Amino acid sequence: MAQRTTRLRLVEPRVEAPASAPVRTLGAVELVPGRVRAAVLSMSGRVLERSEAAYAPGARGRGEVDAALAEAARVFAARPPAGIGVAAAGIVDPAAGLIVEVNDVPALHGYPVKDRLGALTGVPVRVEHRARLQVLGDRWFGPGRGRRTFASVSTGEVLGVGILYEGEVLAPQGGRSGAHMTVTAGDERCTCGNTGCWKTVATTRWLVARAAALGLGADAGLRSLVAREDAAARALVAEYADNLVLGLVNIQQLFAPGLFVLHGEAREGGEHFRSLLETRLRGNVAASGAEQPRVVVGGADVDDIALLGGAGLVLSHL
Protein backbone atom coordinates (compact mmCIF):
# COMPACT_ATOMS: atom_id res chain seq x y z
CA MET A 1 0.00 0.00 0.00
CA ALA A 2 1.37 3.44 -0.92
CA GLN A 3 2.31 5.53 2.07
CA ARG A 4 0.26 8.68 2.47
CA THR A 5 2.08 11.87 3.38
CA THR A 6 0.39 14.58 5.40
CA ARG A 7 1.61 18.17 5.05
CA LEU A 8 0.93 20.60 7.83
CA ARG A 9 0.31 24.22 6.89
CA LEU A 10 1.24 26.90 9.39
CA VAL A 11 -1.81 29.03 10.17
CA GLU A 12 -1.25 32.37 11.84
CA PRO A 13 -3.49 33.09 14.85
CA ARG A 14 -5.76 36.09 14.66
CA VAL A 15 -5.84 38.22 17.77
CA GLU A 16 -8.90 40.39 18.16
CA ALA A 17 -8.44 43.38 20.48
CA PRO A 18 -11.38 44.64 22.58
CA ALA A 19 -13.20 47.57 21.01
CA SER A 20 -11.99 49.86 23.80
CA ALA A 21 -8.32 48.88 23.46
CA PRO A 22 -5.94 51.21 21.58
CA VAL A 23 -5.01 50.10 18.06
CA ARG A 24 -1.64 48.36 18.18
CA THR A 25 0.99 49.30 15.63
CA LEU A 26 4.44 48.05 14.63
CA GLY A 27 7.56 50.15 14.24
CA ALA A 28 10.35 49.66 11.71
CA VAL A 29 13.65 51.40 10.98
CA GLU A 30 16.12 50.87 8.16
CA LEU A 31 19.65 52.08 8.92
CA VAL A 32 22.04 51.90 5.96
CA PRO A 33 24.99 54.01 4.75
CA GLY A 34 23.82 57.61 4.39
CA ARG A 35 20.15 57.06 5.23
CA VAL A 36 17.71 56.33 8.04
CA ARG A 37 14.11 55.44 7.23
CA ALA A 38 11.37 54.82 9.76
CA ALA A 39 7.72 53.79 9.54
CA VAL A 40 4.68 53.01 11.63
CA LEU A 41 2.82 49.98 10.26
CA SER A 42 -0.47 48.30 11.00
CA MET A 43 -0.55 44.74 12.31
CA SER A 44 -1.30 43.64 8.73
CA GLY A 45 1.83 45.33 7.34
CA ARG A 46 0.29 48.50 5.89
CA VAL A 47 2.52 51.56 6.17
CA LEU A 48 0.59 54.22 8.10
CA GLU A 49 3.27 56.90 8.44
CA ARG A 50 6.88 57.17 7.35
CA SER A 51 9.87 59.47 7.66
CA GLU A 52 13.43 59.69 6.35
CA ALA A 53 16.66 61.45 7.28
CA ALA A 54 20.14 61.53 5.76
CA TYR A 55 23.69 61.69 7.08
CA ALA A 56 27.14 61.73 5.49
CA PRO A 57 28.36 58.13 5.06
CA GLY A 58 31.95 59.30 5.44
CA ALA A 59 31.37 60.97 8.80
CA ARG A 60 33.80 59.63 11.37
CA GLY A 61 31.87 60.68 14.48
CA ARG A 62 28.45 59.39 15.55
CA GLY A 63 26.84 62.80 15.92
CA GLU A 64 25.39 62.89 12.39
CA VAL A 65 24.02 59.36 12.71
CA ASP A 66 22.47 60.19 16.09
CA ALA A 67 20.83 63.31 14.64
CA ALA A 68 19.44 61.45 11.61
CA LEU A 69 18.11 58.64 13.82
CA ALA A 70 16.40 61.14 16.13
CA GLU A 71 14.83 62.98 13.19
CA ALA A 72 13.47 59.80 11.62
CA ALA A 73 12.23 58.47 14.98
CA ARG A 74 9.86 61.42 15.41
CA VAL A 75 7.35 59.42 13.38
CA PHE A 76 6.79 57.20 16.44
CA ALA A 77 5.81 60.04 18.79
CA ALA A 78 2.13 60.30 17.86
CA ARG A 79 1.40 56.58 18.15
CA PRO A 80 4.10 54.60 19.97
CA PRO A 81 4.37 51.11 18.43
CA ALA A 82 4.42 47.81 20.31
CA GLY A 83 8.08 47.57 19.37
CA ILE A 84 10.57 48.62 16.71
CA GLY A 85 12.51 46.28 14.43
CA VAL A 86 15.72 47.68 12.94
CA ALA A 87 16.98 46.47 9.56
CA ALA A 88 20.68 47.37 9.60
CA ALA A 89 23.52 47.16 7.11
CA GLY A 90 26.84 45.47 7.83
CA ILE A 91 27.72 42.95 10.51
CA VAL A 92 25.16 42.99 13.31
CA ASP A 93 25.10 41.67 16.87
CA PRO A 94 21.35 41.15 17.50
CA ALA A 95 21.80 40.15 21.15
CA ALA A 96 23.68 43.33 22.01
CA GLY A 97 21.71 45.51 19.58
CA LEU A 98 24.91 46.70 17.90
CA ILE A 99 26.01 47.37 14.36
CA VAL A 100 29.47 45.83 14.61
CA GLU A 101 30.93 46.99 11.30
CA VAL A 102 29.91 48.52 7.97
CA ASN A 103 32.42 48.77 5.14
CA ASP A 104 33.38 52.40 4.43
CA VAL A 105 31.09 53.87 7.14
CA PRO A 106 33.31 54.51 10.19
CA ALA A 107 30.50 56.12 12.19
CA LEU A 108 28.53 52.85 12.24
CA HIS A 109 31.35 50.70 13.64
CA GLY A 110 30.11 49.52 17.02
CA TYR A 111 27.03 51.75 16.79
CA PRO A 112 24.57 50.97 19.67
CA VAL A 113 21.39 51.40 17.66
CA LYS A 114 19.21 49.47 20.11
CA ASP A 115 20.15 51.69 23.05
CA ARG A 116 19.97 54.91 21.02
CA LEU A 117 16.55 54.17 19.55
CA GLY A 118 15.20 52.77 22.81
CA ALA A 119 16.15 55.97 24.61
CA LEU A 120 14.49 58.08 21.91
CA THR A 121 11.19 56.15 21.84
CA GLY A 122 10.82 54.29 25.12
CA VAL A 123 9.66 51.09 23.38
CA PRO A 124 11.39 47.70 22.92
CA VAL A 125 13.88 47.60 20.03
CA ARG A 126 15.29 44.58 18.19
CA VAL A 127 18.04 44.64 15.57
CA GLU A 128 18.93 42.32 12.71
CA HIS A 129 20.85 42.37 9.42
CA ARG A 130 18.81 43.95 6.62
CA ALA A 131 19.09 41.10 4.11
CA ARG A 132 18.35 38.43 6.73
CA LEU A 133 15.48 40.43 8.17
CA GLN A 134 13.53 40.79 4.94
CA VAL A 135 12.65 37.09 5.13
CA LEU A 136 10.36 38.00 8.04
CA GLY A 137 8.64 40.59 5.86
CA ASP A 138 7.88 37.84 3.36
CA ARG A 139 6.99 35.38 6.10
CA TRP A 140 4.33 37.60 7.69
CA PHE A 141 3.16 39.77 4.80
CA GLY A 142 4.31 38.22 1.50
CA PRO A 143 4.82 35.02 -0.53
CA GLY A 144 6.29 33.17 2.45
CA ARG A 145 3.09 33.24 4.50
CA GLY A 146 2.22 29.77 5.76
CA ARG A 147 5.75 28.40 5.19
CA ARG A 148 8.26 27.40 7.85
CA THR A 149 11.27 27.24 5.51
CA PHE A 150 12.17 29.48 2.55
CA ALA A 151 14.70 32.09 1.41
CA SER A 152 14.31 35.79 0.62
CA VAL A 153 16.85 37.33 -1.77
CA SER A 154 17.95 40.97 -2.24
CA THR A 155 19.26 41.73 -5.73
CA GLY A 156 20.63 44.85 -7.40
CA GLU A 157 23.01 47.28 -5.70
CA VAL A 158 22.60 45.25 -2.50
CA LEU A 159 22.95 41.46 -2.57
CA GLY A 160 22.02 39.09 0.23
CA VAL A 161 19.87 36.20 1.41
CA GLY A 162 17.70 35.77 4.47
CA ILE A 163 16.72 32.21 5.38
CA LEU A 164 13.79 31.06 7.48
CA TYR A 165 14.46 27.47 8.58
CA GLU A 166 11.80 25.58 10.52
CA GLY A 167 10.25 28.86 11.62
CA GLU A 168 13.48 30.52 12.77
CA VAL A 169 15.67 33.07 10.98
CA LEU A 170 19.18 31.68 10.51
CA ALA A 171 21.30 34.37 12.15
CA PRO A 172 24.53 32.98 13.64
CA GLN A 173 26.76 35.30 15.65
CA GLY A 174 29.05 37.11 13.24
CA GLY A 175 27.25 35.67 10.21
CA ARG A 176 26.80 37.66 7.04
CA SER A 177 24.13 37.76 4.38
CA GLY A 178 25.87 35.67 1.71
CA ALA A 179 27.12 38.49 -0.50
CA HIS A 180 30.70 37.62 0.41
CA MET A 181 30.52 33.86 -0.03
CA THR A 182 33.23 32.69 -2.44
CA VAL A 183 31.65 31.54 -5.70
CA THR A 184 34.30 32.18 -8.34
CA ALA A 185 38.05 32.05 -8.87
CA GLY A 186 37.97 35.56 -10.36
CA ASP A 187 40.55 38.14 -9.32
CA GLU A 188 38.29 41.17 -8.90
CA ARG A 189 38.77 42.71 -5.47
CA CYS A 190 35.56 43.00 -3.42
CA THR A 191 34.75 45.85 -1.04
CA CYS A 192 35.52 43.44 1.81
CA GLY A 193 39.08 43.04 0.52
CA ASN A 194 38.76 39.45 -0.71
CA THR A 195 38.37 38.09 -4.23
CA GLY A 196 35.80 35.71 -5.70
CA CYS A 197 32.86 37.06 -3.67
CA TRP A 198 29.32 36.55 -5.00
CA LYS A 199 28.93 40.33 -4.79
CA THR A 200 31.62 40.88 -7.45
CA VAL A 201 29.66 39.08 -10.19
CA ALA A 202 25.98 39.34 -9.26
CA THR A 203 25.14 42.99 -8.56
CA THR A 204 24.03 45.97 -10.65
CA ARG A 205 27.61 47.25 -10.61
CA TRP A 206 28.84 44.12 -12.42
CA LEU A 207 25.95 44.13 -14.89
CA VAL A 208 26.42 47.78 -15.89
CA ALA A 209 30.19 47.39 -16.25
CA ARG A 210 29.80 44.23 -18.32
CA ALA A 211 27.19 45.86 -20.59
CA ALA A 212 29.51 48.83 -21.19
CA ALA A 213 32.44 46.52 -21.99
CA LEU A 214 30.29 44.70 -24.57
CA GLY A 215 29.20 47.96 -26.20
CA LEU A 216 25.59 47.62 -25.03
CA GLY A 217 25.45 51.04 -23.39
CA ALA A 218 27.15 52.75 -20.49
CA ASP A 219 24.06 52.67 -18.26
CA ALA A 220 22.17 49.58 -19.49
CA GLY A 221 20.07 48.01 -16.73
CA LEU A 222 18.36 44.65 -16.47
CA ARG A 223 14.98 45.98 -17.64
CA SER A 224 16.38 47.46 -20.84
CA LEU A 225 18.59 44.45 -21.56
CA VAL A 226 15.69 41.98 -21.22
CA ALA A 227 13.62 44.12 -23.61
CA ARG A 228 16.26 43.97 -26.33
CA GLU A 229 16.17 41.32 -29.06
CA ASP A 230 19.86 41.17 -30.01
CA ALA A 231 21.93 38.12 -29.14
CA ALA A 232 24.54 40.04 -27.14
CA ALA A 233 21.96 41.46 -24.73
CA ARG A 234 20.24 38.09 -24.33
CA ALA A 235 23.58 36.40 -23.65
CA LEU A 236 24.44 38.99 -20.99
CA VAL A 237 21.07 38.52 -19.25
CA ALA A 238 21.68 34.76 -19.22
CA GLU A 239 25.20 35.28 -17.81
CA TYR A 240 23.81 37.51 -15.07
CA ALA A 241 21.23 34.84 -14.20
CA ASP A 242 24.01 32.25 -14.01
CA ASN A 243 25.98 34.48 -11.65
CA LEU A 244 23.02 34.91 -9.32
CA VAL A 245 22.38 31.17 -9.36
CA LEU A 246 25.98 30.56 -8.21
CA GLY A 247 24.93 31.78 -4.78
CA LEU A 248 21.39 30.40 -4.79
CA VAL A 249 22.65 26.90 -5.57
CA ASN A 250 24.82 26.96 -2.46
CA ILE A 251 21.86 28.02 -0.34
CA GLN A 252 19.66 25.26 -1.81
CA GLN A 253 22.34 22.60 -1.36
CA LEU A 254 22.94 23.55 2.27
CA PHE A 255 19.44 24.34 3.55
CA ALA A 256 16.97 23.19 0.85
CA PRO A 257 14.59 26.15 1.36
CA GLY A 258 12.62 25.18 -1.76
CA LEU A 259 11.12 28.64 -2.22
CA PHE A 260 13.23 31.68 -3.17
CA VAL A 261 11.50 35.09 -3.04
CA LEU A 262 13.33 37.69 -5.12
CA HIS A 263 13.37 41.41 -4.41
CA GLY A 264 15.08 44.39 -5.98
CA GLU A 265 16.53 44.45 -9.48
CA ALA A 266 15.45 40.89 -10.35
CA ARG A 267 11.84 42.14 -10.45
CA GLU A 268 12.76 44.35 -13.42
CA GLY A 269 13.66 41.28 -15.48
CA GLY A 270 10.04 40.13 -15.50
CA GLU A 271 8.94 36.58 -16.19
CA HIS A 272 11.82 35.97 -18.62
CA PHE A 273 14.47 36.54 -15.96
CA ARG A 274 12.54 34.74 -13.22
CA SER A 275 12.18 31.70 -15.46
CA LEU A 276 15.91 31.76 -16.33
CA LEU A 277 16.82 31.73 -12.64
CA GLU A 278 14.42 28.92 -11.77
CA THR A 279 15.48 26.74 -14.71
CA ARG A 280 19.18 27.16 -13.97
CA LEU A 281 18.67 26.63 -10.24
CA ARG A 282 16.75 23.40 -10.81
CA GLY A 283 19.37 22.18 -13.25
CA ASN A 284 22.22 22.64 -10.79
CA VAL A 285 20.91 21.00 -7.63
CA ALA A 286 20.08 17.46 -6.63
CA ALA A 287 16.34 17.40 -5.97
CA SER A 288 16.28 13.92 -4.45
CA GLY A 289 14.69 14.05 -1.01
CA ALA A 290 14.13 17.82 -1.16
CA GLU A 291 11.44 20.13 -2.44
CA GLN A 292 12.04 21.17 -6.04
CA PRO A 293 13.32 24.78 -5.85
CA ARG A 294 10.90 27.45 -7.00
CA VAL A 295 11.56 31.14 -7.69
CA VAL A 296 8.91 33.83 -7.21
CA VAL A 297 9.09 37.60 -7.34
CA GLY A 298 8.18 39.55 -4.20
CA GLY A 299 5.31 41.99 -4.46
CA ALA A 300 6.56 44.59 -1.97
CA ASP A 301 8.16 47.77 -3.26
CA VAL A 302 11.95 47.59 -3.03
CA ASP A 303 11.95 50.52 -0.61
CA ASP A 304 9.48 48.84 1.75
CA ILE A 305 10.78 45.29 2.08
CA ALA A 306 13.26 46.22 4.83
CA LEU A 307 10.53 48.07 6.74
CA LEU A 308 8.21 45.08 6.43
CA GLY A 309 11.04 42.93 7.74
CA GLY A 310 11.44 45.21 10.74
CA ALA A 311 7.71 45.00 11.44
CA GLY A 312 7.88 41.22 11.05
CA LEU A 313 10.70 41.08 13.61
CA VAL A 314 8.47 42.81 16.15
CA LEU A 315 5.47 40.65 15.26
CA SER A 316 7.54 37.48 15.68
CA HIS A 317 8.23 38.36 19.31
CA LEU A 318 4.78 39.61 20.35
C-alpha positions as CSV (number, residue, x, y, z in Angstrom):
1,M,0.0,0.0,0.0
2,A,1.4,3.4,-0.9
3,Q,2.3,5.5,2.1
4,R,0.3,8.7,2.5
5,T,2.1,11.9,3.4
6,T,0.4,14.6,5.4
7,R,1.6,18.2,5.0
8,L,0.9,20.6,7.8
9,R,0.3,24.2,6.9
10,L,1.2,26.9,9.4
11,V,-1.8,29.0,10.2
12,E,-1.2,32.4,11.8
13,P,-3.5,33.1,14.8
14,R,-5.8,36.1,14.7
15,V,-5.8,38.2,17.8
16,E,-8.9,40.4,18.2
17,A,-8.4,43.4,20.5
18,P,-11.4,44.6,22.6
19,A,-13.2,47.6,21.0
20,S,-12.0,49.9,23.8
21,A,-8.3,48.9,23.5
22,P,-5.9,51.2,21.6
23,V,-5.0,50.1,18.1
24,R,-1.6,48.4,18.2
25,T,1.0,49.3,15.6
26,L,4.4,48.1,14.6
27,G,7.6,50.1,14.2
28,A,10.3,49.7,11.7
29,V,13.6,51.4,11.0
30,E,16.1,50.9,8.2
31,L,19.6,52.1,8.9
32,V,22.0,51.9,6.0
33,P,25.0,54.0,4.8
34,G,23.8,57.6,4.4
35,R,20.1,57.1,5.2
36,V,17.7,56.3,8.0
37,R,14.1,55.4,7.2
38,A,11.4,54.8,9.8
39,A,7.7,53.8,9.5
40,V,4.7,53.0,11.6
41,L,2.8,50.0,10.3
42,S,-0.5,48.3,11.0
43,M,-0.5,44.7,12.3
44,S,-1.3,43.6,8.7
45,G,1.8,45.3,7.3
46,R,0.3,48.5,5.9
47,V,2.5,51.6,6.2
48,L,0.6,54.2,8.1
49,E,3.3,56.9,8.4
50,R,6.9,57.2,7.4
51,S,9.9,59.5,7.7
52,E,13.4,59.7,6.4
53,A,16.7,61.5,7.3
54,A,20.1,61.5,5.8
55,Y,23.7,61.7,7.1
56,A,27.1,61.7,5.5
57,P,28.4,58.1,5.1
58,G,32.0,59.3,5.4
59,A,31.4,61.0,8.8
60,R,33.8,59.6,11.4
61,G,31.9,60.7,14.5
62,R,28.4,59.4,15.6
63,G,26.8,62.8,15.9
64,E,25.4,62.9,12.4
65,V,24.0,59.4,12.7
66,D,22.5,60.2,16.1
67,A,20.8,63.3,14.6
68,A,19.4,61.4,11.6
69,L,18.1,58.6,13.8
70,A,16.4,61.1,16.1
71,E,14.8,63.0,13.2
72,A,13.5,59.8,11.6
73,A,12.2,58.5,15.0
74,R,9.9,61.4,15.4
75,V,7.3,59.4,13.4
76,F,6.8,57.2,16.4
77,A,5.8,60.0,18.8
78,A,2.1,60.3,17.9
79,R,1.4,56.6,18.2
80,P,4.1,54.6,20.0
81,P,4.4,51.1,18.4
82,A,4.4,47.8,20.3
83,G,8.1,47.6,19.4
84,I,10.6,48.6,16.7
85,G,12.5,46.3,14.4
86,V,15.7,47.7,12.9
87,A,17.0,46.5,9.6
88,A,20.7,47.4,9.6
89,A,23.5,47.2,7.1
90,G,26.8,45.5,7.8
91,I,27.7,42.9,10.5
92,V,25.2,43.0,13.3
93,D,25.1,41.7,16.9
94,P,21.4,41.2,17.5
95,A,21.8,40.1,21.1
96,A,23.7,43.3,22.0
97,G,21.7,45.5,19.6
98,L,24.9,46.7,17.9
99,I,26.0,47.4,14.4
100,V,29.5,45.8,14.6
101,E,30.9,47.0,11.3
102,V,29.9,48.5,8.0
103,N,32.4,48.8,5.1
104,D,33.4,52.4,4.4
105,V,31.1,53.9,7.1
106,P,33.3,54.5,10.2
107,A,30.5,56.1,12.2
108,L,28.5,52.9,12.2
109,H,31.4,50.7,13.6
110,G,30.1,49.5,17.0
111,Y,27.0,51.7,16.8
112,P,24.6,51.0,19.7
113,V,21.4,51.4,17.7
114,K,19.2,49.5,20.1
115,D,20.1,51.7,23.1
116,R,20.0,54.9,21.0
117,L,16.5,54.2,19.6
118,G,15.2,52.8,22.8
119,A,16.2,56.0,24.6
120,L,14.5,58.1,21.9
121,T,11.2,56.2,21.8
122,G,10.8,54.3,25.1
123,V,9.7,51.1,23.4
124,P,11.4,47.7,22.9
125,V,13.9,47.6,20.0
126,R,15.3,44.6,18.2
127,V,18.0,44.6,15.6
128,E,18.9,42.3,12.7
129,H,20.8,42.4,9.4
130,R,18.8,43.9,6.6
131,A,19.1,41.1,4.1
132,R,18.4,38.4,6.7
133,L,15.5,40.4,8.2
134,Q,13.5,40.8,4.9
135,V,12.7,37.1,5.1
136,L,10.4,38.0,8.0
137,G,8.6,40.6,5.9
138,D,7.9,37.8,3.4
139,R,7.0,35.4,6.1
140,W,4.3,37.6,7.7
141,F,3.2,39.8,4.8
142,G,4.3,38.2,1.5
143,P,4.8,35.0,-0.5
144,G,6.3,33.2,2.5
145,R,3.1,33.2,4.5
146,G,2.2,29.8,5.8
147,R,5.7,28.4,5.2
148,R,8.3,27.4,7.9
149,T,11.3,27.2,5.5
150,F,12.2,29.5,2.5
151,A,14.7,32.1,1.4
152,S,14.3,35.8,0.6
153,V,16.9,37.3,-1.8
154,S,17.9,41.0,-2.2
155,T,19.3,41.7,-5.7
156,G,20.6,44.8,-7.4
157,E,23.0,47.3,-5.7
158,V,22.6,45.2,-2.5
159,L,22.9,41.5,-2.6
160,G,22.0,39.1,0.2
161,V,19.9,36.2,1.4
162,G,17.7,35.8,4.5
163,I,16.7,32.2,5.4
164,L,13.8,31.1,7.5
165,Y,14.5,27.5,8.6
166,E,11.8,25.6,10.5
167,G,10.2,28.9,11.6
168,E,13.5,30.5,12.8
169,V,15.7,33.1,11.0
170,L,19.2,31.7,10.5
171,A,21.3,34.4,12.2
172,P,24.5,33.0,13.6
173,Q,26.8,35.3,15.6
174,G,29.1,37.1,13.2
175,G,27.3,35.7,10.2
176,R,26.8,37.7,7.0
177,S,24.1,37.8,4.4
178,G,25.9,35.7,1.7
179,A,27.1,38.5,-0.5
180,H,30.7,37.6,0.4
181,M,30.5,33.9,0.0
182,T,33.2,32.7,-2.4
183,V,31.7,31.5,-5.7
184,T,34.3,32.2,-8.3
185,A,38.1,32.1,-8.9
186,G,38.0,35.6,-10.4
187,D,40.6,38.1,-9.3
188,E,38.3,41.2,-8.9
189,R,38.8,42.7,-5.5
190,C,35.6,43.0,-3.4
191,T,34.8,45.9,-1.0
192,C,35.5,43.4,1.8
193,G,39.1,43.0,0.5
194,N,38.8,39.5,-0.7
195,T,38.4,38.1,-4.2
196,G,35.8,35.7,-5.7
197,C,32.9,37.1,-3.7
198,W,29.3,36.5,-5.0
199,K,28.9,40.3,-4.8
200,T,31.6,40.9,-7.5
201,V,29.7,39.1,-10.2
202,A,26.0,39.3,-9.3
203,T,25.1,43.0,-8.6
204,T,24.0,46.0,-10.6
205,R,27.6,47.2,-10.6
206,W,28.8,44.1,-12.4
207,L,26.0,44.1,-14.9
208,V,26.4,47.8,-15.9
209,A,30.2,47.4,-16.3
210,R,29.8,44.2,-18.3
211,A,27.2,45.9,-20.6
212,A,29.5,48.8,-21.2
213,A,32.4,46.5,-22.0
214,L,30.3,44.7,-24.6
215,G,29.2,48.0,-26.2
216,L,25.6,47.6,-25.0
217,G,25.4,51.0,-23.4
218,A,27.1,52.7,-20.5
219,D,24.1,52.7,-18.3
220,A,22.2,49.6,-19.5
221,G,20.1,48.0,-16.7
222,L,18.4,44.7,-16.5
223,R,15.0,46.0,-17.6
224,S,16.4,47.5,-20.8
225,L,18.6,44.4,-21.6
226,V,15.7,42.0,-21.2
227,A,13.6,44.1,-23.6
228,R,16.3,44.0,-26.3
229,E,16.2,41.3,-29.1
230,D,19.9,41.2,-30.0
231,A,21.9,38.1,-29.1
232,A,24.5,40.0,-27.1
233,A,22.0,41.5,-24.7
234,R,20.2,38.1,-24.3
235,A,23.6,36.4,-23.6
236,L,24.4,39.0,-21.0
237,V,21.1,38.5,-19.3
238,A,21.7,34.8,-19.2
239,E,25.2,35.3,-17.8
240,Y,23.8,37.5,-15.1
241,A,21.2,34.8,-14.2
242,D,24.0,32.2,-14.0
243,N,26.0,34.5,-11.6
244,L,23.0,34.9,-9.3
245,V,22.4,31.2,-9.4
246,L,26.0,30.6,-8.2
247,G,24.9,31.8,-4.8
248,L,21.4,30.4,-4.8
249,V,22.6,26.9,-5.6
250,N,24.8,27.0,-2.5
251,I,21.9,28.0,-0.3
252,Q,19.7,25.3,-1.8
253,Q,22.3,22.6,-1.4
254,L,22.9,23.6,2.3
255,F,19.4,24.3,3.5
256,A,17.0,23.2,0.9
257,P,14.6,26.1,1.4
258,G,12.6,25.2,-1.8
259,L,11.1,28.6,-2.2
260,F,13.2,31.7,-3.2
261,V,11.5,35.1,-3.0
262,L,13.3,37.7,-5.1
263,H,13.4,41.4,-4.4
264,G,15.1,44.4,-6.0
265,E,16.5,44.4,-9.5
266,A,15.4,40.9,-10.3
267,R,11.8,42.1,-10.5
268,E,12.8,44.3,-13.4
269,G,13.7,41.3,-15.5
270,G,10.0,40.1,-15.5
271,E,8.9,36.6,-16.2
272,H,11.8,36.0,-18.6
273,F,14.5,36.5,-16.0
274,R,12.5,34.7,-13.2
275,S,12.2,31.7,-15.5
276,L,15.9,31.8,-16.3
277,L,16.8,31.7,-12.6
278,E,14.4,28.9,-11.8
279,T,15.5,26.7,-14.7
280,R,19.2,27.2,-14.0
281,L,18.7,26.6,-10.2
282,R,16.8,23.4,-10.8
283,G,19.4,22.2,-13.2
284,N,22.2,22.6,-10.8
285,V,20.9,21.0,-7.6
286,A,20.1,17.5,-6.6
287,A,16.3,17.4,-6.0
288,S,16.3,13.9,-4.5
289,G,14.7,14.1,-1.0
290,A,14.1,17.8,-1.2
291,E,11.4,20.1,-2.4
292,Q,12.0,21.2,-6.0
293,P,13.3,24.8,-5.8
294,R,10.9,27.5,-7.0
295,V,11.6,31.1,-7.7
296,V,8.9,33.8,-7.2
297,V,9.1,37.6,-7.3
298,G,8.2,39.5,-4.2
299,G,5.3,42.0,-4.5
300,A,6.6,44.6,-2.0
301,D,8.2,47.8,-3.3
302,V,11.9,47.6,-3.0
303,D,12.0,50.5,-0.6
304,D,9.5,48.8,1.7
305,I,10.8,45.3,2.1
306,A,13.3,46.2,4.8
307,L,10.5,48.1,6.7
308,L,8.2,45.1,6.4
309,G,11.0,42.9,7.7
310,G,11.4,45.2,10.7
311,A,7.7,45.0,11.4
312,G,7.9,41.2,11.0
313,L,10.7,41.1,13.6
314,V,8.5,42.8,16.1
315,L,5.5,40.6,15.3
316,S,7.5,37.5,15.7
317,H,8.2,38.4,19.3
318,L,4.8,39.6,20.4
